Amino acid sequence: MSSLESQGPIGLPGSIGFKPPLIVMVGPTGVGKTEVSIQVAERLGGEIVSADSRLFYRGMDIGTAKPTPGQQARVRHHLLDVVNPDETWSLAVFQRAARDAIQDIHMRNKLPFLVGGTGQYIRAVTHSWELPAAKPDPQLRNILEKLAESLGNEWLYKGLDLLDPTAAEAIDPRNLRRIIRALEVIFSTGRKFSDQRGKTDNPYTLLMIGLIRPRAELYTRVDARIEAMFTAGLLEEVRHLLALEYSPSLPSMSAIGYRECTSVLRGEMSLATAREQMRRLTRNFVRRQANWFKQDDPNIHWFNLEAVKLNEIENGIHTFLEKIKSPPSPGQ
C-alpha cells in the first residue's frame, strides 16, 4: 500500500503557480464508482468527497446506495448525511462545502477524490461555476408551486424546456425544487438560467477518471441493485421516513425508489410495478448521465471495468501525481 505520506509532499496549496491535485471519478449509476473509489483511495491515502446529491440526506441509505458503515470505515467520506430529508442543500451550498472539504484534505497531505454521478455537482467544483446570484422570490416560488400542484411537474418542466433547453437537459424532470429555481432565476433576471453560470479559474490540477461498462452489463447490474435494495429493507426505510412525517412531496423523497415505495405503502401501486418503474427510471437516468460525461471527451480518461484491472487506474493516478511533483522544464 502506498500513500501521499510515504511518497512525501506533493506541493503546498497556495504556492506560486501550484494547483493541488483533485482526482475526479465519474460514471453512471451502478457502474461501481463506490467500491472502485474506496479501493483506490485506500491504496493512495485518499479521502472521498461525495458529489452525489442523493447521498446528502440522513436516513436515506438503502435507496440511495449510500456507502455502508463498513465502507466508510475503510476510507473517510465527506458530505454524506449532512442534512435531514426536509432540509435544502443548494448547489451553491454544496460547492462551498466541497471546496472546504477538499482544502481540508489537502492541508492534511491527503489526496482528495471527488466521486459521483451528478454532473452539475461535479462541474460546479471542477469548472468553478459562479452560480446565479438571483435572490429567492417567495411569491414567485409560491405561484410556481401552485402551478405544479394543479398542472403537474411535467407541465412546469416542459415550460422550462421551452425557455431554456440547456438548463432543462441538466435537471431531473422529477426534481421540482430545481425546476422552480431555474424558472425563478429566468423570470427574475430575464436571462436564461444556463447563461448565468459564469466560470472562475479552476483552483485544482484535475485528473478526470471515467468508469464505464457495456450498456447491457450496466443494466443487469442496475436491476440486481434494485432487487438488493428491496432485500435490504427499502420498503421499511421508506415506511420509517413517512412515520417521521417527512412528506412524500419533498424533493428528497422524489428520488428514484422513494416515490415508488411510498405508492406501494399507500396501496396505490403493486410491488412488481414499483420494481419495473424503478428499473425504467434508472435506465433513463443512466442515459441522461451520459450527456454530462461523454466518452469522446478528451479530458476524461475512461476505464472499462469489464476488462480493466484496479492497478491500471492506480498506476494512472501515480503517473499524474509524478507529473505534478516534477513538471517539465520550459521548452521541453
N, C-alpha and C positions, 0 to 999 in steps of 0.2 A: 504494500500500500504506500502511495506517495501523497504528499500534501504540500501546500504552499510553504508551510513552516520548514519542511525538510529541504525544500528547494531554495530557501532564502527569499527575501523580499522581492517582489516583482516591481516595485516602484512606490513612490509616495504620492497619494492623491494630493493635488494642489501644486505639485512640482511643475515648473515651467514646461509647457509642451507635452506633459504627460496626461494621458487619459486612461484611468484604471479600467481593467477588463470587466466585461459582463458577458457571461455565456447565456444565450437565449435559446431555449429549447421549445419548439413549436410542433404542432401536428394535430391531426383531427382527433375527435373524441374516440376513445377505445384503442388507439394505436399503441399505447404502452408508455406514455410520457412519464407517468408517476414512477413506475419501477425503474425505468432506464435512468431517469434523472437522479433517483436516490442512489442507485448503484455507482454511477459515475461520480456524483458528489462525495460519496463515501471514500472513494479511491483518491480523490483530489483535495480532500479537506475543504469541501464546499458547503454552502448553505443555500436553501431554496426559498425564493420569493415567489409566492403563488400569483399568477396573473389570470386566474380563472374566477370570474365573477360569481360563480355558484358556490365557491368554497369559503366565501366571507362569512356565511351565516352559521351561527351556533345552532346545534340541534338538527341540522340538515346534513347528515353524514352519509347515510346509505344511498339515497337518491342522487347525490352529487358525486359519488365515488371518491369521497374525501380520503386522503391518506390515513391509514389506520393508526391507532396509537403506537403499534409496533413499528410501523414505517417511520413515523415521526420521531421515534426514539433513536432511530439509526442516523438520521440527519436532521438538523434543526430546520424547521419550516417557519416562514414569516407570512403574515396576512391570512392566516386561517382563523376562523372563529373570532372575528373582530367585531361583529355586530349581531344583534338579535334579528330574527326574520322581519320584524316590523320597523326596523330602522333602515335608513337610506345611506348607502355608501356611493357617492357620486364618482364619476370618472376622475374629476379633479382631486377629490379626497384620496382616491386610490393612488393617483400619480404622485402626490406628495408623500404618502406613506411608503410607497415602493422606493422612491428615491432616498428617503430616510433610512429604510432597511438596507438598501444597497450600500449606502455610505457607512453604516454601522458595520456591515460585513467587511468592507474594505479596511476600515480602521482597526479591525481585529486580525488583519492579514489573512482573511479567508477569501475564498473565491465565490462570488455570487452567481447563482443560476436563476434566471427569470424564466419560469416554466408555466405554460398554459396554452389553451386553445382559443381564448377570447381575443380576437385580432385587435380590436380597438384598444384593449388594455395593454397589450404588448406594444402597439405603436405609440401609445401615449408616453411610454417610457423611452423606447428606442429612437423615436423620432422627435422627442422633446416637444410635443404639441403644446401650444399655448391655447388653452381651451376658451370657448366663448365666454365673454365676461357679462353677458346679459343677466341682470338680476331676476330672481324668481318673481313672477307676477301671479299672486294667489287668485285674483279674479279671473284672469285668462285661464289658469290651470283648472279652476272650477268649471268653467264653460266647457273646456275640452274633455274633462272627466265626465260631465253630464252627456256630452255627445257620444262618448264611448259607451256609456250605460244604455243610451237609447238606440244607438245605431250599430254598436259593436266595435271592438278593437280593430277589426279588419277594415271597416269603413274609414277609421281615422288613419290607419296605416296607408291605405290607398291614397288618401289626401296628401300624406307626406311624400309618397312616391311621385305624385304629380308635381309637387312643389320642389322636391329635392331628391331625385332618384339616387344620387350618390349616397346621401345620408340614409335613405331607406334601405339600400342594399346592405349597409353595415349594421342594421338594427334588426333584432329578432322580432318578427311581427307579433309575438306574444308578449313582448316587453312594453307594456303600456306606459310605464314611467318614462322610458327613454323616448318613446314616440312623442309623448306630450312635451317633454323637454325640448326636443328638436323643433316641434311646431311653435313652442313658446318663444324660442330664440328667433325663428324666422319671422313671426308676427311682430315681435318686439323691435327687431332691428331692420326689417325689410330686406335682409340678405339671407342667402342660403346658409343653412347650418354647416354644411360641409365646407363652405368657403371661409369659415371663421376659425378654422383650426390652423393657426399660424405655427411656425416651427422656429425654435431657437437652436443654438449649437448643441449637438448631442455630446454629453459630458463623458461618454464611455467609448472604449475601444471594443467593438462588438464582434462576437463570433456567433452567427446565427446558425443553429443546427435544426434541420427539419427531419422529422421521423415519419416514415410512410410505410404502408403495406399495400399489397394488391387490394383493390376495392372489394372483391368477393371475400377475401380473408377478413378485411376490416368489418364488413357487415356481419360475418359469422361471429366475430369477437363481440360486437355490439349486442347481438342477440343473446349471446351467452352471458354478457354482463347484466343485461336486464333480468334474465332468469335468476342470476345470482343475487341481485338486489331483492327480489321477492323472497328468495330463500333466507336471506339475511334479516328480513323483517321490515321491508319498505312500508308495507301497509300499517304496521304497528308504529313506525316512525311518524307517518302522516297522522295517524289517529292521535298520537301524543301531542303533536303540534296543534291540532284542532282543539284538543282538550285544554291547551294553554291559551285558547281563544285567539290564535293567530288566524286572521281572516283569509279565506281562500282567494280573495281578490288582491292580496298583497303581491307586489311584483316578484318577491322571492318565491311565493307559492305558485307562480306561473311556470316555474322551471319544469322541464320535461319529467314526468313521473309523478310530481306532486299534485298537479291538477287532475290527472287521470285517477290517481289513488283516492283523491277527495270524492270524485264522482262515484267510484266503487263503494266507498264507505257510506255514501248517501243513497245508495241503491239506484243511481242514475246510469250506471254503466257496469257491464259484466267484467269480471277479471280477465277473461280472454280478450275482450275488446280493448281493455286498457293496455294489455301487453302488446297487442297488434298496433295500437295507436302510438305507443312509445317507440316501437321499432320504426314505424314510418316517420315520425317526427325526428328521431335521432338521425336517420339516414338523410333527411332533408337538411338537418343541421350540419352534418358532415360535408355535404355539398356546398353549403354557404361558407364553411370554414376554408374550403379550397379557394374561394375568391380572395381571401386575405393573404394566404401563403401559397403562391403558385410555384409549381415545380420547375418552371423556367426562370425563376428569379435568381439572377447571378449572385445575389448577396446571401443566399441561403445554401448551406451545404447539406444536401439531402442524404439520408441513410435509410435504405430499405431494410426494415427489421426482419423481413422474411429470410434474408441471406447474410446480413452484416453481423459481425461479432462485436461485443461490447468494447473490446480493447481497441477496435478501429476508431470508435468515437473518442475514447480516452486518448489515443495517440494523436488524433487531430487537435484535441484541446492542448496537449503538451506542445505540439508544434506552434500553435497560436501563441501560447504563453512565452515560448522561447523567442519568438519574433518581437514580442513586446519588450522583453528583457534586453535583447540585442538587436535594435533596429538597424537597418542597412545604413552604411555611411553615405553621405551626399555623393551623388554621381554613380552609385552602384545600381 
